[in-house]
Amino acid sequence: MTRRTPPTLADMIEAGRAYEQRLRGAQASLEAALVTGRSTDGVVVVLATGLGRLRAVQVSPTVFDNRDVTALQDAIAQAVRAAAANAAALSAEKMGPIEINLH
């Protein structure tokens, strides 16, 4: 039976630095990634980074034909929620579970 040597302080520091580098790499990858969110009717599309930074909101011109403000507001909210969910899923894939808030 072989006995394991406990890690030294230098080993733990090196492991911490390696972990920090992996997190920084994942964070940079998420910042560069774009996720989308669509309203259920498809008239609004939201683009955000993998970290949840809102980049653009696209609204179909057909939405203005109906002049339904409530429907447009709902569509925007649906698209933002979908983009946040997609950003959270991408983040969980890259970094493990975290909370994403669009801002």
MARKOLVO-471073 format. One record per residue: x, y, z of N, C-alpha, C in turn; residue number from 0; residue in one letter. Coordinates in Angstrom, 3 decimals, decimal comma. Example, Ala and Ser with C-alpha at 12.3 -4.5 7.8 and 13.67 -1.06 7.14 Angstrom:
2
+----------+----------+----------+----------+----------+----------+----------+----------+----------+-----+------+
|      n_u |      n_v |      n_w |     ca_u |     ca_v |     ca_w |      c_u |      c_v |      c_w | pos | code |
+----------+----------+----------+----------+----------+----------+----------+----------+----------+-----+------+
|   13,190 |   -5,690 |    7,800 |   12,300 |   -4,500 |    7,800 |   13,200 |   -3,300 |    7,800 |   0 |    a |
|   12,850 |   -2,250 |    7,080 |   13,670 |   -1,060 |    7,140 |   12,900 |    0,030 |    7,870 |   1 |    s |
+----------+----------+----------+----------+----------+----------+----------+----------+----------+-----+------+
END
This chain:
103
+----------+----------+----------+----------+----------+----------+----------+----------+----------+-----+------+
|      n_u |      n_v |      n_w |     ca_u |     ca_v |     ca_w |      c_u |      c_v |      c_w | pos | code |
+----------+----------+----------+----------+----------+----------+----------+----------+----------+-----+------+
|    0,851 |   -1,173 |    0,000 |    0,000 |    0,000 |    0,000 |    0,895 |    1,235 |    0,000 |   0 |    m |
|    0,645 |    2,113 |   -0,957 |    1,429 |    3,338 |   -1,022 |    0,662 |    4,461 |   -0,343 |   1 |    t |
|    1,406 |    5,280 |    0,298 |    0,817 |    6,410 |    1,008 |    0,970 |    7,663 |    0,162 |   2 |    r |
|   -0,123 |    8,388 |    0,002 |   -0,078 |    9,632 |   -0,766 |    0,514 |   10,745 |    0,080 |   3 |    r |
|    1,292 |   11,568 |   -0,585 |    1,860 |   12,731 |    0,073 |    0,845 |   13,864 |   -0,026 |   4 |    t |
|    0,545 |   14,530 |    1,072 |   -0,399 |   15,657 |    0,985 |    0,179 |   16,764 |    0,114 |   5 |    p |
|   -0,697 |   17,500 |   -0,561 |   -0,194 |   18,583 |   -1,416 |    0,477 |   19,668 |   -0,580 |   6 |    p |
|    1,496 |   20,248 |   -1,171 |    2,179 |   21,350 |   -0,505 |    1,426 |   22,642 |   -0,790 |   7 |    t |
|    1,803 |   23,669 |   -0,078 |    1,203 |   24,977 |   -0,311 |    1,461 |   25,419 |   -1,750 |   8 |    l |
|    2,648 |   25,150 |   -2,267 |    2,977 |   25,516 |   -3,650 |    2,077 |   24,753 |   -4,628 |   9 |    a |
|    1,793 |   23,479 |   -4,344 |    0,890 |   22,692 |   -5,199 |   -0,506 |   23,305 |   -5,215 |  10 |    d |
|   -0,992 |   23,705 |   -4,059 |   -2,332 |   24,286 |   -3,973 |   -2,396 |   25,638 |   -4,685 |  11 |    m |
|   -1,351 |   26,428 |   -4,544 |   -1,305 |   27,722 |   -5,223 |   -1,291 |   27,515 |   -6,730 |  12 |    i |
|   -0,504 |   26,569 |   -7,197 |   -0,433 |   26,285 |   -8,635 |   -1,781 |   25,774 |   -9,156 |  13 |    e |
|   -2,437 |   24,926 |   -8,404 |   -3,753 |   24,423 |   -8,806 |   -4,762 |   25,570 |   -8,857 |  14 |    a |
|   -4,684 |   26,476 |   -7,900 |   -5,572 |   27,644 |   -7,895 |   -5,334 |   28,541 |   -9,094 |  15 |    g |
|   -4,087 |   28,738 |   -9,445 |   -3,766 |   29,559 |  -10,621 |   -4,260 |   28,902 |  -11,906 |  16 |    r |
|   -4,096 |   27,594 |  -12,010 |   -4,565 |   26,881 |  -13,200 |   -6,087 |   26,981 |  -13,307 |  17 |    a |
|   -6,779 |   26,843 |  -12,187 |   -8,236 |   26,957 |  -12,176 |   -8,662 |   28,365 |  -12,586 |  18 |    y |
|   -7,982 |   29,369 |  -12,063 |   -8,294 |   30,755 |  -12,410 |   -8,104 |   30,988 |  -13,910 |  19 |    e |
|   -7,045 |   30,428 |  -14,492 |   -6,812 |   30,577 |  -15,928 |   -7,922 |   29,923 |  -16,750 |  20 |    q |
|   -8,380 |   28,744 |  -16,312 |   -9,477 |   28,073 |  -17,012 |  -10,746 |   28,922 |  -16,942 |  21 |    r |
|  -11,022 |   29,507 |  -15,778 |  -12,200 |   30,359 |  -15,641 |  -12,092 |   31,612 |  -16,497 |  22 |    l |
|  -10,925 |   32,213 |  -16,523 |  -10,732 |   33,408 |  -17,353 |  -10,911 |   33,079 |  -18,841 |  23 |    r |
|  -10,403 |   31,928 |  -19,258 |  -10,577 |   31,502 |  -20,645 |  -12,043 |   31,274 |  -20,977 |  24 |    g |
|  -12,757 |   30,620 |  -20,063 |  -14,190 |   30,380 |  -20,269 |  -14,946 |   31,704 |  -20,297 |  25 |    a |
|  -14,581 |   32,635 |  -19,435 |  -15,237 |   33,940 |  -19,398 |  -15,013 |   34,691 |  -20,709 |  26 |    q |
|  -13,803 |   34,661 |  -21,227 |  -13,518 |   35,335 |  -22,497 |  -14,301 |   34,685 |  -23,641 |  27 |    a |
|  -14,395 |   33,375 |  -23,614 |  -15,159 |   32,658 |  -24,628 |  -16,637 |   33,034 |  -24,566 |  28 |    s |
|  -17,185 |   33,137 |  -23,356 |  -18,594 |   33,512 |  -23,200 |  -18,849 |   34,949 |  -23,623 |  29 |    l |
|  -17,907 |   35,830 |  -23,366 |  -18,075 |   37,232 |  -23,764 |  -18,080 |   37,355 |  -25,281 |  30 |    e |
|  -17,324 |   36,513 |  -25,959 |  -17,265 |   36,559 |  -27,421 |  -18,457 |   35,852 |  -28,070 |  31 |    a |
|  -19,068 |   34,929 |  -27,350 |  -20,180 |   34,148 |  -27,913 |  -21,450 |   34,988 |  -27,970 |  32 |    a |
|  -22,264 |   34,742 |  -28,973 |  -23,569 |   35,388 |  -29,083 |  -24,661 |   34,329 |  -28,958 |  33 |    l |
|  -25,661 |   34,633 |  -28,152 |  -26,838 |   33,774 |  -28,033 |  -28,041 |   34,587 |  -28,492 |  34 |    v |
|  -29,079 |   33,880 |  -28,907 |  -30,290 |   34,561 |  -29,341 |  -31,463 |   34,117 |  -28,489 |  35 |    t |
|  -32,450 |   34,954 |  -28,470 |  -33,721 |   34,631 |  -27,848 |  -34,816 |   35,136 |  -28,764 |  36 |    g |
|  -35,833 |   34,323 |  -28,959 |  -36,929 |   34,704 |  -29,849 |  -38,246 |   34,677 |  -29,088 |  37 |    r |
|  -39,127 |   35,588 |  -29,453 |  -40,475 |   35,531 |  -28,909 |  -41,177 |   34,328 |  -29,543 |  38 |    s |
|  -42,227 |   33,865 |  -28,903 |  -42,904 |   32,677 |  -29,420 |  -43,485 |   32,908 |  -30,807 |  39 |    t |
|  -43,880 |   34,141 |  -31,111 |  -44,415 |   34,423 |  -32,445 |  -43,320 |   34,798 |  -33,445 |  40 |    d |
|  -42,074 |   34,920 |  -32,980 |  -40,941 |   35,196 |  -33,857 |  -40,776 |   36,628 |  -34,304 |  41 |    g |
|  -41,566 |   37,558 |  -33,783 |  -41,463 |   38,947 |  -34,252 |  -40,345 |   39,720 |  -33,560 |  42 |    v |
|  -39,841 |   39,203 |  -32,431 |  -38,751 |   39,873 |  -31,726 |  -37,610 |   38,880 |  -31,520 |  43 |    v |
|  -36,401 |   39,329 |  -31,836 |  -35,199 |   38,535 |  -31,612 |  -34,239 |   39,386 |  -30,789 |  44 |    v |
|  -33,699 |   38,799 |  -29,738 |  -32,739 |   39,477 |  -28,874 |  -31,390 |   38,777 |  -29,019 |  45 |    v |
|  -30,326 |   39,560 |  -29,174 |  -28,966 |   39,035 |  -29,215 |  -28,253 |   39,468 |  -27,948 |  46 |    l |
|  -27,562 |   38,518 |  -27,314 |  -26,822 |   38,806 |  -26,089 |  -25,532 |   38,001 |  -26,099 |  47 |    a |
|  -24,575 |   38,418 |  -25,280 |  -23,352 |   37,624 |  -25,143 |  -23,651 |   36,431 |  -24,242 |  48 |    t |
|  -22,724 |   35,515 |  -24,215 |  -22,849 |   34,358 |  -23,338 |  -22,834 |   34,734 |  -21,867 |  49 |    g |
|  -22,387 |   35,948 |  -21,556 |  -22,405 |   36,441 |  -20,174 |  -23,663 |   37,249 |  -19,876 |  50 |    l |
|  -24,548 |   37,367 |  -20,871 |  -25,810 |   38,039 |  -20,631 |  -25,831 |   39,523 |  -20,926 |  51 |    g |
|  -24,824 |   40,032 |  -21,617 |  -24,840 |   41,444 |  -21,999 |  -25,679 |   41,599 |  -23,267 |  52 |    r |
|  -26,705 |   42,408 |  -23,170 |  -27,605 |   42,633 |  -24,290 |  -26,875 |   43,372 |  -25,400 |  53 |    l |
|  -26,931 |   42,830 |  -26,612 |  -26,245 |   43,446 |  -27,750 |  -27,217 |   44,096 |  -28,735 |  54 |    r |
|  -28,369 |   43,471 |  -28,986 |  -29,290 |   44,026 |  -29,979 |  -30,684 |   43,453 |  -29,772 |  55 |    a |
|  -31,655 |   44,242 |  -30,196 |  -33,048 |   43,806 |  -30,238 |  -33,532 |   44,050 |  -31,660 |  56 |    v |
|  -34,027 |   43,000 |  -32,284 |  -34,539 |   43,116 |  -33,647 |  -36,049 |   42,896 |  -33,609 |  57 |    q |
|  -36,780 |   43,819 |  -34,230 |  -38,239 |   43,744 |  -34,263 |  -38,676 |   43,667 |  -35,720 |  58 |    v |
|  -39,499 |   42,670 |  -36,022 |  -40,022 |   42,525 |  -37,382 |  -40,933 |   43,704 |  -37,710 |  59 |    s |
|  -40,802 |   44,273 |  -38,906 |  -41,677 |   45,384 |  -39,294 |  -43,161 |   45,017 |  -39,274 |  60 |    p |
|  -43,478 |   43,741 |  -39,361 |  -44,884 |   43,336 |  -39,353 |  -45,569 |   43,662 |  -38,032 |  61 |    t |
|  -44,792 |   43,822 |  -36,983 |  -45,375 |   44,124 |  -35,683 |  -46,068 |   45,486 |  -35,693 |  62 |    v |
|  -45,632 |   46,375 |  -36,553 |  -46,215 |   47,711 |  -36,593 |  -47,544 |   47,745 |  -37,348 |  63 |    f |
|  -47,780 |   46,719 |  -38,148 |  -49,060 |   46,640 |  -38,861 |  -50,224 |   46,464 |  -37,891 |  64 |    d |
|  -49,998 |   45,703 |  -36,829 |  -51,056 |   45,410 |  -35,858 |  -51,231 |   46,509 |  -34,821 |  65 |    n |
|  -50,184 |   47,263 |  -34,569 |  -50,203 |   48,340 |  -33,564 |  -50,702 |   47,847 |  -32,211 |  66 |    r |
|  -50,265 |   46,651 |  -31,843 |  -50,659 |   46,052 |  -30,570 |  -49,489 |   46,179 |  -29,592 |  67 |    d |
|  -49,523 |   47,232 |  -28,790 |  -48,431 |   47,529 |  -27,866 |  -48,237 |   46,401 |  -26,860 |  68 |    v |
|  -49,323 |   45,888 |  -26,329 |  -49,227 |   44,813 |  -25,333 |  -48,564 |   43,578 |  -25,923 |  69 |    t |
|  -48,931 |   43,215 |  -27,140 |  -48,316 |   42,052 |  -27,789 |  -46,833 |   42,283 |  -28,020 |  70 |    a |
|  -46,450 |   43,491 |  -28,410 |  -45,035 |   43,801 |  -28,620 |  -44,273 |   43,724 |  -27,306 |  71 |    l |
|  -44,832 |   44,273 |  -26,241 |  -44,182 |   44,213 |  -24,938 |  -43,982 |   42,767 |  -24,495 |  72 |    q |
|  -44,997 |   41,943 |  -24,676 |  -44,896 |   40,528 |  -24,325 |  -43,832 |   39,824 |  -25,164 |  73 |    d |
|  -43,798 |   40,137 |  -26,449 |  -42,819 |   39,519 |  -27,346 |  -41,397 |   39,891 |  -26,935 |  74 |    a |
|  -41,179 |   41,153 |  -26,566 |  -39,846 |   41,588 |  -26,120 |  -39,460 |   40,850 |  -24,842 |  75 |    i |
|  -40,376 |   40,766 |  -23,893 |  -40,088 |   40,066 |  -22,640 |  -39,779 |   38,588 |  -22,895 |  76 |    a |
|  -40,535 |   37,937 |  -23,777 |  -40,291 |   36,534 |  -24,104 |  -38,901 |   36,352 |  -24,714 |  77 |    q |
|  -38,532 |   37,239 |  -25,626 |  -37,232 |   37,133 |  -26,286 |  -36,088 |   37,359 |  -25,302 |  78 |    a |
|  -36,242 |   38,320 |  -24,399 |  -35,202 |   38,580 |  -23,395 |  -35,049 |   37,377 |  -22,470 |  79 |    v |
|  -36,179 |   36,808 |  -22,030 |  -36,107 |   35,618 |  -21,162 |  -35,455 |   34,442 |  -21,889 |  80 |    r |
|  -35,776 |   34,271 |  -23,168 |  -35,183 |   33,177 |  -23,944 |  -33,679 |   33,380 |  -24,113 |  81 |    a |
|  -33,253 |   34,607 |  -24,369 |  -31,819 |   34,890 |  -24,505 |  -31,099 |   34,638 |  -23,182 |  82 |    a |
|  -31,705 |   35,044 |  -22,067 |  -31,099 |   34,806 |  -20,755 |  -30,979 |   33,309 |  -20,487 |  83 |    a |
|  -31,999 |   32,543 |  -20,837 |  -31,948 |   31,091 |  -20,635 |  -30,857 |   30,461 |  -21,501 |  84 |    a |
|  -30,732 |   30,932 |  -22,737 |  -29,695 |   30,399 |  -23,626 |  -28,298 |   30,779 |  -23,142 |  85 |    n |
|  -28,137 |   31,990 |  -22,623 |  -26,844 |   32,404 |  -22,069 |  -26,504 |   31,570 |  -20,837 |  86 |    a |
|  -27,489 |   31,313 |  -19,985 |  -27,255 |   30,492 |  -18,788 |  -26,869 |   29,070 |  -19,173 |  87 |    a |
|  -27,514 |   28,520 |  -20,196 |  -27,179 |   27,163 |  -20,637 |  -25,757 |   27,104 |  -21,190 |  88 |    a |
|  -25,369 |   28,098 |  -21,975 |  -24,015 |   28,139 |  -22,516 |  -23,000 |   28,309 |  -21,395 |  89 |    l |
|  -23,296 |   29,167 |  -20,435 |  -22,394 |   29,377 |  -19,299 |  -22,239 |   28,101 |  -18,471 |  90 |    s |
|  -23,340 |   27,407 |  -18,245 |  -23,281 |   26,160 |  -17,477 |  -22,424 |   25,135 |  -18,203 |  91 |    a |
|  -22,509 |   25,128 |  -19,521 |  -21,696 |   24,209 |  -20,315 |  -20,213 |   24,533 |  -20,178 |  92 |    e |
|  -19,884 |   25,831 |  -20,168 |  -18,484 |   26,252 |  -20,136 |  -17,902 |   26,328 |  -18,721 |  93 |    k |
|  -18,722 |   26,767 |  -17,750 |  -18,181 |   27,078 |  -16,427 |  -18,874 |   26,348 |  -15,282 |  94 |    m |
|  -19,941 |   25,650 |  -15,549 |  -20,746 |   25,102 |  -14,473 |  -21,913 |   26,036 |  -14,229 |  95 |    g |
|  -22,844 |   25,638 |  -13,375 |  -24,053 |   26,447 |  -13,182 |  -23,750 |   27,819 |  -12,573 |  96 |    p |
|  -24,268 |   28,863 |  -13,236 |  -24,195 |   30,221 |  -12,710 |  -25,490 |   30,930 |  -13,067 |  97 |    i |
|  -25,729 |   32,046 |  -12,436 |  -26,943 |   32,821 |  -12,717 |  -26,630 |   33,896 |  -13,728 |  98 |    e |
|  -27,499 |   34,018 |  -14,751 |  -27,320 |   35,038 |  -15,789 |  -28,456 |   36,040 |  -15,699 |  99 |    i |
|  -28,093 |   37,311 |  -15,634 |  -29,057 |   38,399 |  -15,688 |  -28,680 |   39,289 |  -16,847 | 100 |    n |
|  -29,627 |   39,554 |  -17,741 |  -29,331 |   40,453 |  -18,853 |  -29,251 |   41,886 |  -18,351 | 101 |    l |
|  -28,244 |   42,605 |  -18,816 |  -28,063 |   43,993 |  -18,422 |  -27,443 |   44,773 |  -19,548 | 102 |    h |
+----------+----------+----------+----------+----------+----------+----------+----------+----------+-----+------+
END
